[in-house]
């Protein structure tokens, strides 16, 4: 069965960086800064998104003064490692490292409960216009933006100090259709960005169909791990992601990218390319690529040998790499 991820939130990946990017040499505004929006501004913004702006109250609050509740705290502690404890929240994350004990149910009740690395606000989005308004508000006020679905992201990308979260977990539409194009003919399904693994599995099973999801049944499908939520027992049943997914990226401003129409490659960009002397040339090369229809996506990292490992434990090309660039071109 073909699987289409209709995010129903207009071009999150494409717009997130562009719409919420701060001015050059400027930091994002944080609570307490003079540039932080006043309550009246947040209230006006709330009215534009149907009253679905959620101010963060950490779920660990019952374990701390002055809102301490012994029974509620004990119940929370007993369920803290259960994903279902965090999914209904607009702010709680499952990887406690990124919460930084800001409002941890296991720390002393006298320790103040603060937002710390939790988002300050979240928009409980119902449609793409909610996303557009959130990004517009963030851009106008120089705010950090994160995208949150279930809070499973163990790399910490669904939270951030002072951030405005685009909360997609309630986008639950599931629509089965008969698909027919030059690449595939057969059953297909379009899902909202908040659909979790167990939800699509149950819906597909009721129609005698199967969908490849992640092993963890509560992970959302959209936006991560090849837009399926990870590996599972069904992963080896399909030849590759493009045999299963009709759309890998989309919807984007100029349409969606059908995987079978594109070829994917990569390049390792050395640190020397980012020196003052070489940066203009690198910028020109990337500009030429994108001007000719190439999609270029880069991720930065440090690729050093593990402590105590031999010098040749990392390939020479990787040792000098700063950015791994993925290049996507039309067939």
Residue pairs with C-beta under 8 A, 6 or more apart in sequence:
1 186
1 187
1 188
1 189
1 204
1 209
1 210
1 211
2 179
2 184
2 186
2 187
2 188
2 189
2 244
2 245
2 246
3 188
3 189
3 211
3 212
3 228
3 244
3 245
3 246
4 179
4 188
4 189
4 190
4 191
4 245
4 246
4 247
5 190
5 191
5 193
5 221
5 222
5 223
5 227
5 245
5 247
5 250
6 173
6 190
6 191
6 192
6 247
6 251
7 168
7 171
7 192
7 193
7 222
7 223
7 250
7 251
8 127
8 128
8 171
8 173
8 192
8 193
9 125
9 128
9 130
9 131
9 166
9 168
9 171
9 193
10 128
10 131
10 132
10 251
10 253
11 251
11 252
11 253
12 131
12 147
12 166
12 193
12 223
13 223
13 249
13 252
14 252
14 253
15 131
15 135
15 253
16 135
16 145
16 147
19 135
19 136
19 138
19 139
19 145
20 135
20 138
20 139
20 143
20 144
20 145
21 139
22 28
22 142
23 142
26 142
28 142
28 143
28 144
28 162
29 35
29 36
29 37
29 141
29 142
29 143
29 162
30 36
30 161
30 162
31 115
31 120
31 162
35 141
35 142
36 141
36 162
37 45
37 141
37 143
41 141
42 53
42 55
42 121
45 53
45 133
45 137
46 52
46 53
48 133
48 137
49 123
49 125
49 130
49 133
49 134
50 126
50 130
52 123
52 124
52 125
52 126
52 130
53 121
53 122
53 123
53 124
54 90
54 91
54 121
54 122
54 123
54 124
54 167
55 120
55 121
56 90
56 91
56 115
56 118
56 119
56 120
56 121
56 122
58 91
58 92
58 102
58 103
58 113
58 115
58 118
59 76
59 85
59 86
59 89
59 91
59 92
59 103
60 76
60 103
60 104
60 105
60 113
61 67
61 103
61 113
62 68
62 69
62 72
62 73
62 76
62 105
63 73
63 76
63 77
63 103
63 104
63 105
63 106
63 107
63 109
63 113
64 103
64 107
64 109
64 110
64 111
64 112
64 113
65 109
65 110
67 113
68 109
73 105
73 109
76 85
76 105
77 105
77 106
79 85
80 105
80 106
83 94
83 150
83 151
83 152
83 216
83 218
84 218
85 92
86 92
86 93
86 94
86 150
86 151
87 150
87 151
87 169
87 196
87 218
89 151
90 119
90 122
90 124
90 148
90 165
90 167
91 118
91 119
91 122
91 148
91 159
91 165
92 99
92 118
92 151
93 99
93 118
93 151
93 153
93 156
93 158
93 159
94 151
94 152
94 154
95 153
95 154
95 155
95 156
96 104
97 156
98 117
98 156
98 159
99 116
99 117
99 118
99 159
100 116
100 117
101 107
101 116
102 113
102 114
102 115
102 116
102 117
102 118
103 113
103 114
103 115
103 116
103 118
115 161
116 161
117 156
117 159
117 160
117 161
118 159
118 161
119 146
119 148
119 159
119 160
119 162
119 163
119 164
119 165
120 162
120 163
120 164
121 164
121 165
122 148
122 164
122 165
122 166
122 167
123 130
123 131
123 133
123 134
123 164
123 165
123 166
123 167
124 167
124 170
125 131
125 134
125 166
125 167
125 168
125 170
125 171
126 170
126 171
131 166
134 145
134 164
134 166
135 145
135 166
137 143
137 164
138 144
138 145
138 164
143 162
143 163
143 164
144 160
144 161
144 162
144 163
144 164
145 163
145 164
145 165
145 166
146 157
146 158
146 159
146 160
146 163
146 164
146 165
146 166
147 157
147 158
147 165
147 166
147 168
147 223
148 158
148 159
148 165
148 166
148 167
148 168
148 169
149 158
149 167
149 168
149 169
149 193
149 194
149 220
149 222
149 223
150 169
150 196
150 218
150 219
150 220
151 158
151 159
152 158
152 216
152 218
152 219
152 220
153 224
158 165
159 165
168 192
168 193
168 194
168 220
168 222
169 194
169 220
170 194
171 192
171 193
171 194
171 195
172 192
172 194
172 195
172 199
173 190
173 191
173 192
173 195
174 189
174 190
174 191
174 192
174 195
174 199
174 200
174 203
175 189
175 190
175 191
176 187
176 188
176 189
176 203
176 204
176 207
176 209
177 187
177 188
177 189
177 190
178 186
178 187
178 188
179 185
179 186
179 187
179 188
179 246
183 246
183 258
183 260
183 261
184 246
187 207
187 209
188 246
189 200
189 203
189 204
189 209
189 211
191 200
191 221
191 222
192 222
193 220
193 222
193 223
194 220
194 222
195 220
195 221
195 222
196 217
196 218
196 219
196 220
196 221
196 229
197 213
197 214
197 216
197 217
197 218
197 219
197 220
197 221
197 229
197 232
198 217
198 218
200 211
200 213
200 221
201 210
201 211
201 213
201 217
204 210
204 211
210 234
210 237
211 234
212 228
212 232
212 234
212 235
212 237
212 238
212 244
213 219
213 221
213 228
213 229
213 230
213 232
213 234
214 221
214 225
214 228
214 229
214 230
214 231
214 232
215 230
215 231
215 232
215 233
216 229
216 230
219 229
219 230
220 229
221 227
221 228
221 229
224 230
225 231
226 241
226 245
226 248
227 245
227 248
228 241
228 244
228 245
238 244
241 248
241 259
242 248
242 259
242 260
245 259
246 258
246 259
247 256
247 257
247 258
247 259
248 257
248 258
248 259
249 256
249 257
250 256
250 257
257 295
257 328
261 330
261 331
262 328
262 329
262 330
262 331
263 328
263 329
263 330
263 331
264 326
264 327
264 328
265 326
265 327
265 328
265 329
266 324
266 325
266 326
266 327
267 324
267 325
267 327
268 317
268 318
268 321
268 323
268 324
268 325
269 282
269 298
269 321
269 322
269 323
269 324
269 325
270 320
270 321
270 322
271 320
271 321
271 322
272 278
272 320
273 279
273 281
273 282
273 322
274 282
274 322
274 323
286 296
289 296
289 327
290 296
293 329
293 330
294 327
294 328
294 329
295 327
295 328
295 329
296 325
296 326
296 327
296 328
297 325
297 326
297 328
298 323
298 324
298 325
298 326
299 323
299 324
299 326
300 322
300 323
301 321
301 322
301 323
301 324
302 322
303 314
303 318
303 319
303 321
304 314
304 319
305 311
305 313
305 314
305 319
306 313
